[in-house]
């Protein structure tokens, strides 16, 4: 993934423009309460939605991420240049927007007619980061050293490798042991956050967690708090850089919020998936054990454990969109001891719509956290 200034600008513009492209339904935008309980469809929120109707707003935004990743373009590459100073202009037609609709229709037809409706072909299949799919073989690519991507790992049992139980046992011991993990029932933390929505500016961050699976993260932005909550069952996001000031994630995004909460208290992790397989790959020339968890009718999730320490260093999960599956990668590091339990003080989240880095500076174990921290947050204020 390209993370240079071009992509940074892209994500910031896309996030902000989405806020100002909202038009609501015929009776106006749905009330705040209904926004938090029912995920509006894309055509209820955005102007000029022709071929991506009937999908939730967060899936619509992840679909834009697929376009960006497949073509290495930013928002104003496809929208009119005047969109930079006039957000309403994002709804204007452009040749690339027209072409994108044609391409979505074409890909849907190929998958329907050739692959029995399975999304075997996506934008990335042909474009792979290029505006125009290449038709000529590249000798430079053919004879160059292969690019290693740990996320492309094929999950196959490694001969004489550890079992799933052995990988998890080592992980629990590396964290401090089951007894100490079970004694940690809550914690709160403070630190910093930097991401595309903060325009690459470091801002304060607060984190709250309560066993077995409640989590709240508050990013203190200048336009108001960016809040992500999972109460054990339901997730909410209140953020001024999102298409709606308050909404509930859907599909893989909801499962991702649940997983983030479970990982705060990892002794619950193994029970969260019905089936497990174990393989191996390398990250930064170091052996990692890849354990894949699956549940019925959900994309798989890969967990990468350092082959030496046994600690979790990466999680790779997926979101199904209207144009294919997109990944979200979370890299964990800087493990420190908190009440006898090792906790990652740093994590980097990378997805097709951006990248963020969270860094804890202090953590209080078994903190008395009020229930209101895990309740539905107030809608985020509109950006000025």
C-alpha positions as CSV (number, residue, x, y, z in Angstrom):
1,X,0.0,0.0,0.0
2,X,1.3,3.5,-0.9
3,X,1.3,5.7,2.2
4,X,2.9,8.9,0.8
5,X,1.5,12.4,0.9
6,X,-0.8,11.7,-2.1
7,X,-2.6,8.9,-0.2
8,X,-2.7,10.9,3.0
9,X,-4.4,13.8,1.2
10,X,-6.8,11.4,-0.4
11,X,-8.0,9.9,2.9
12,X,-8.4,13.3,4.6
13,X,-10.4,14.7,1.6
14,X,-12.6,11.6,1.3
15,X,-13.4,11.5,5.0
16,X,-14.3,15.2,5.1
17,X,-16.2,15.2,1.8
18,X,-18.3,12.3,2.9
19,X,-19.6,14.4,5.8
20,X,-20.7,17.1,3.4
21,X,-22.2,14.8,0.8
22,X,-25.0,13.7,3.1
23,X,-28.5,14.5,1.8
24,X,-30.8,12.2,3.7
25,X,-34.0,10.6,2.5
26,X,-37.1,12.3,1.2
27,X,-38.1,13.2,4.7
28,X,-34.7,14.5,5.7
29,X,-31.8,12.7,7.4
30,X,-32.9,10.0,9.8
31,X,-33.0,11.0,13.5
32,X,-29.9,10.5,15.6
33,X,-31.5,7.6,17.5
34,X,-32.5,5.7,14.4
35,X,-29.0,6.3,13.0
36,X,-27.5,4.5,16.0
37,X,-29.8,1.5,15.7
38,X,-30.3,1.1,11.9
39,X,-27.5,1.4,9.4
40,X,-28.8,3.6,6.6
41,X,-28.2,2.5,3.0
42,X,-25.7,4.4,0.8
43,X,-28.4,5.9,-1.4
44,X,-30.2,7.3,1.6
45,X,-27.1,9.3,2.6
46,X,-25.1,10.1,-0.6
47,X,-26.0,11.9,-3.8
48,X,-25.9,10.1,-7.1
49,X,-25.6,6.5,-6.1
50,X,-26.5,4.4,-9.1
51,X,-24.9,0.9,-9.0
52,X,-23.9,0.6,-5.3
53,X,-27.4,0.8,-3.9
54,X,-28.6,-1.4,-1.0
55,X,-25.4,-1.5,1.0
56,X,-24.7,0.1,4.4
57,X,-22.8,3.4,4.5
58,X,-19.6,1.9,6.1
59,X,-19.5,-0.8,3.3
60,X,-19.9,2.0,0.7
61,X,-16.9,3.8,2.2
62,X,-14.9,0.5,2.2
63,X,-15.8,0.1,-1.4
64,X,-14.3,3.5,-2.1
65,X,-11.2,2.1,-0.4
66,X,-11.1,-0.8,-2.8
67,X,-11.1,1.7,-5.7
68,X,-8.3,3.7,-4.1
69,X,-6.2,0.7,-3.5
70,X,-6.7,-0.9,-6.9
71,X,-6.0,2.2,-8.9
72,X,-3.8,4.2,-6.5
73,X,-6.0,7.2,-6.9
74,X,-7.3,9.7,-4.3
75,X,-10.7,11.3,-4.0
76,X,-10.2,14.3,-6.3
77,X,-8.6,12.1,-9.0
78,X,-12.1,10.8,-9.6
79,X,-14.1,13.8,-8.6
80,X,-13.9,17.4,-9.9
81,X,-11.0,19.5,-8.8
82,X,-13.3,22.1,-7.4
83,X,-14.3,19.6,-4.8
84,X,-11.3,20.8,-2.8
85,X,-13.0,24.1,-2.0
86,X,-16.7,23.1,-2.5
87,X,-17.7,19.8,-0.9
88,X,-21.0,19.8,-2.8
89,X,-19.1,19.4,-6.0
90,X,-18.1,15.9,-5.0
91,X,-21.5,14.8,-6.4
92,X,-20.7,16.2,-9.8
93,X,-20.3,13.8,-12.7
94,X,-16.8,13.1,-14.1
95,X,-15.6,10.6,-16.8
96,X,-13.9,8.5,-14.2
97,X,-17.1,8.2,-12.1
98,X,-19.0,7.1,-15.2
99,X,-16.2,4.6,-16.0
100,X,-16.2,3.3,-12.5
101,X,-19.9,2.4,-12.7
102,X,-19.3,0.7,-16.0
103,X,-16.4,-1.3,-14.5
104,X,-18.5,-2.4,-11.4
105,X,-21.3,-3.6,-13.8
106,X,-18.8,-5.5,-15.9
107,X,-17.1,-7.2,-12.9
108,X,-20.5,-8.1,-11.5
109,X,-21.4,-9.7,-14.8
110,X,-18.2,-11.7,-15.0
111,X,-18.6,-13.0,-11.5
112,X,-22.3,-13.8,-12.2
113,X,-21.7,-15.5,-15.5
114,X,-18.3,-17.2,-15.0
115,X,-18.1,-17.8,-11.3
116,X,-21.7,-18.6,-10.3
117,X,-22.0,-15.3,-8.4
118,X,-18.9,-15.7,-6.3
119,X,-16.8,-12.5,-6.2
120,X,-13.7,-14.2,-7.7
121,X,-12.8,-11.1,-9.7
122,X,-12.3,-7.6,-8.2
123,X,-10.9,-4.3,-9.3
124,X,-7.6,-5.3,-7.9
125,X,-7.5,-8.5,-10.0
126,X,-6.6,-6.5,-13.2
127,X,-5.5,-3.1,-12.0
128,X,-3.1,-4.0,-9.1
129,X,-2.3,-0.4,-8.4
130,X,-2.3,0.8,-12.0
131,X,-4.8,3.2,-13.7
132,X,-4.9,1.0,-16.8
133,X,-4.5,-2.8,-16.6
134,X,-1.2,-3.9,-18.2
135,X,-1.4,-6.0,-21.4
136,X,2.3,-6.7,-21.9
137,X,4.5,-9.0,-19.8
138,X,7.1,-7.1,-17.7
139,X,10.5,-8.7,-17.9
140,X,11.7,-6.5,-15.0
141,X,9.0,-7.9,-12.8
142,X,9.5,-11.4,-14.0
143,X,13.2,-11.5,-13.1
144,X,13.1,-9.2,-10.1
145,X,13.4,-10.5,-6.5
146,X,9.9,-11.4,-5.4
147,X,8.2,-9.1,-2.9
148,X,7.3,-11.0,0.3
149,X,4.0,-10.2,1.8
150,X,3.1,-12.0,5.0
151,X,-0.5,-11.3,4.4
152,X,-0.4,-13.6,1.3
153,X,0.3,-16.6,3.5
154,X,-1.3,-19.9,2.5
155,X,-2.7,-21.6,5.5
156,X,-1.3,-25.1,5.4
157,X,-0.2,-27.3,8.3
158,X,3.6,-27.1,8.8
159,X,5.2,-30.5,9.2
160,X,6.4,-31.0,12.7
161,X,5.1,-27.5,13.6
162,X,3.3,-26.6,16.8
163,X,-0.4,-27.3,17.2
164,X,-3.0,-24.6,17.6
165,X,-3.2,-25.4,21.3
166,X,0.6,-25.1,21.7
167,X,0.6,-21.7,20.0
168,X,-2.1,-20.4,22.3
169,X,-0.5,-21.9,25.4
170,X,2.8,-20.1,24.5
171,X,0.9,-16.9,23.9
172,X,-0.9,-17.0,27.3
173,X,2.4,-17.7,29.1
174,X,4.2,-14.9,27.3
175,X,1.5,-12.5,28.4
176,X,2.0,-13.5,32.1
177,X,0.0,-16.7,32.5
178,X,-3.7,-17.6,32.8
179,X,-3.9,-16.7,36.5
180,X,-2.6,-13.1,36.1
181,X,-4.7,-12.7,32.9
182,X,-7.9,-13.7,34.8
183,X,-7.0,-11.3,37.6
184,X,-7.0,-8.3,35.2
185,X,-10.6,-7.5,34.8
186,X,-10.4,-3.9,33.5
187,X,-7.9,-1.2,32.6
188,X,-7.8,2.4,31.4
189,X,-5.1,4.2,29.6
190,X,-4.0,7.5,28.2
191,X,-1.7,8.1,25.2
192,X,-1.5,9.6,21.7
193,X,-3.1,9.0,18.4
194,X,-2.1,10.1,14.9
195,X,-4.0,9.3,11.7
196,X,-5.3,10.6,8.4
197,X,-8.4,12.1,10.2
198,X,-6.1,14.1,12.4
199,X,-4.2,15.3,9.3
200,X,-1.1,13.6,10.6
201,X,-1.1,15.6,13.9
202,X,-0.6,13.8,17.2
203,X,-3.6,14.2,19.5
204,X,-4.5,12.8,22.9
205,X,-6.2,9.5,23.2
206,X,-8.0,7.6,26.0
207,X,-8.7,3.9,26.2
208,X,-11.1,1.9,28.4
209,X,-11.6,-1.8,28.6
210,X,-13.6,-4.1,30.8
211,X,-13.7,-7.9,30.7
212,X,-14.8,-9.9,28.9
213,X,-15.3,-7.8,25.8
214,X,-16.1,-4.1,26.4
215,X,-13.9,-1.4,24.8
216,X,-14.0,2.3,24.3
217,X,-11.5,4.5,22.6
218,X,-11.7,8.3,22.6
219,X,-9.5,10.4,20.3
220,X,-9.5,14.0,21.4
221,X,-9.7,15.9,18.1
222,X,-9.9,19.7,17.8
223,X,-13.4,19.4,16.2
224,X,-14.6,17.2,19.1
225,X,-14.1,13.7,20.4
226,X,-13.9,10.8,18.0
227,X,-15.4,7.9,20.0
228,X,-15.5,4.1,19.2
229,X,-17.4,1.9,21.6
230,X,-18.2,-1.8,21.8
231,X,-20.4,-2.7,24.7
232,X,-20.1,-6.4,24.4
233,X,-22.9,-6.7,21.8
234,X,-23.3,-3.5,19.9
235,X,-20.7,-1.1,18.4
236,X,-21.0,2.7,17.8
237,X,-18.8,5.2,16.1
238,X,-19.2,8.9,16.7
239,X,-16.8,10.9,14.6
240,X,-16.9,14.1,12.6
241,X,-14.8,12.6,9.8
242,X,-17.4,9.9,9.1
243,X,-20.4,10.1,6.8
244,X,-22.8,10.1,9.8
245,X,-22.2,11.7,13.2
246,X,-23.2,8.5,14.9
247,X,-23.7,5.1,13.4
248,X,-23.4,1.4,14.1
249,X,-20.8,-0.6,12.0
250,X,-22.0,-3.5,10.0
251,X,-20.7,-6.8,8.8
252,X,-16.9,-7.2,9.0
253,X,-16.6,-3.8,10.7
254,X,-18.9,-4.9,13.5
255,X,-16.9,-8.2,13.9
256,X,-13.7,-6.1,13.9
257,X,-15.0,-4.0,16.8
258,X,-15.9,-7.1,18.7
259,X,-12.4,-8.6,18.0
260,X,-10.7,-5.5,19.2
261,X,-12.6,-5.7,22.5
262,X,-11.8,-9.5,22.9
263,X,-8.1,-8.9,22.4
264,X,-8.1,-6.6,25.4
265,X,-8.5,-9.7,27.5
266,X,-6.9,-12.5,25.3
267,X,-7.8,-15.4,27.4
268,X,-11.2,-15.2,25.6
269,X,-9.7,-15.3,22.1
270,X,-9.6,-19.0,21.4
271,X,-13.3,-19.5,22.3
272,X,-14.3,-16.7,19.8
273,X,-13.8,-18.9,16.7
274,X,-15.3,-22.2,15.9
275,X,-12.4,-23.6,13.9
276,X,-8.6,-23.0,13.9
277,X,-5.7,-23.8,11.6
278,X,-2.0,-23.1,12.1
279,X,0.7,-22.3,9.5
280,X,3.9,-20.2,9.4
281,X,5.4,-17.2,7.5
282,X,7.9,-14.5,8.1
283,X,7.7,-10.8,9.0
284,X,10.8,-8.7,8.9
285,X,12.9,-11.9,8.3
286,X,11.5,-13.4,11.6
287,X,9.5,-16.6,11.9
288,X,5.9,-16.1,12.9
289,X,3.2,-18.6,13.5
290,X,-0.1,-17.8,11.7
291,X,-3.2,-19.1,13.4
292,X,-6.4,-18.7,11.3
293,X,-9.8,-18.6,13.0
294,X,-13.0,-19.1,11.2
295,X,-16.7,-18.8,12.0
296,X,-19.6,-19.8,9.8
297,X,-20.6,-17.2,7.1
298,X,-17.7,-14.8,8.1
299,X,-14.4,-14.1,6.5
300,X,-11.4,-15.7,8.2
301,X,-9.1,-13.9,10.6
302,X,-5.3,-14.4,10.7
303,X,-3.3,-14.0,14.0
304,X,0.4,-13.7,13.7
305,X,2.5,-14.8,16.7
306,X,6.2,-14.2,17.1
307,X,8.0,-17.5,16.8
308,X,10.4,-16.6,19.5
309,X,8.5,-14.7,22.2
310,X,5.0,-16.1,21.4
311,X,3.5,-12.6,21.5
312,X,0.8,-11.5,19.1
313,X,2.4,-9.1,16.5
314,X,-0.3,-8.8,13.8
315,X,-4.0,-9.4,13.2
316,X,-5.4,-9.5,9.6
317,X,-9.2,-9.4,9.2
318,X,-11.5,-8.6,6.3
319,X,-14.6,-6.7,5.3
320,X,-16.8,-7.9,2.5
321,X,-17.8,-5.1,0.1
322,X,-19.9,-4.8,-3.0
323,X,-16.8,-5.1,-5.1
324,X,-14.8,-7.6,-3.1
325,X,-13.1,-8.2,0.2
326,X,-10.8,-5.6,1.7
327,X,-8.2,-6.2,4.5
328,X,-7.6,-4.4,7.8
329,X,-4.2,-5.0,9.4
330,X,-3.3,-4.3,13.0
331,X,0.3,-4.5,14.1
332,X,1.1,-4.8,17.8
333,X,4.4,-3.9,19.5
334,X,5.9,-2.2,22.6
335,X,4.6,-4.8,25.1
336,X,4.9,-3.6,28.7
337,X,4.1,-5.1,32.1
338,X,0.9,-4.0,33.7
339,X,0.0,-5.8,36.9
340,X,2.0,-8.8,35.8
341,X,0.4,-8.9,32.3
342,X,2.1,-7.8,29.1
343,X,0.0,-5.3,27.2
344,X,0.9,-3.8,23.7
345,X,1.4,-0.1,24.3
346,X,1.5,0.5,20.5
347,X,-0.7,-0.6,17.6
348,X,-0.8,0.5,14.0
349,X,-4.1,0.0,12.0
350,X,-3.7,-0.1,8.2
351,X,-6.7,-0.4,5.9
352,X,-7.6,0.7,2.3
353,X,-8.9,4.1,3.6
354,X,-6.0,5.1,5.8
355,X,-3.6,4.3,8.6
356,X,-3.4,5.3,12.3
357,X,-1.0,4.8,15.1
358,X,-2.0,4.6,18.8
359,X,0.6,4.8,21.6
360,X,-0.2,4.4,25.2
361,X,1.9,6.3,27.8
362,X,0.2,5.2,31.0
363,X,-2.2,2.3,32.0
364,X,-4.1,1.8,35.2
365,X,-4.9,-1.9,35.9
366,X,-8.3,-2.9,37.4
367,X,-9.6,0.6,37.1
368,X,-13.1,1.5,38.3
369,X,-14.6,2.4,34.9
370,X,-18.2,3.8,34.9
371,X,-20.7,1.9,32.7
372,X,-21.4,5.1,30.8
373,X,-18.0,4.7,29.1
374,X,-19.4,1.8,27.2
375,X,-22.8,3.3,26.5
376,X,-24.0,4.8,23.1
377,X,-22.0,8.0,22.7
378,X,-23.4,11.3,21.7
379,X,-23.3,12.2,17.9
380,X,-20.1,13.9,16.9
381,X,-20.2,17.6,16.2
382,X,-20.2,18.8,12.6
383,X,-16.9,20.1,11.3
384,X,-16.7,23.9,11.1
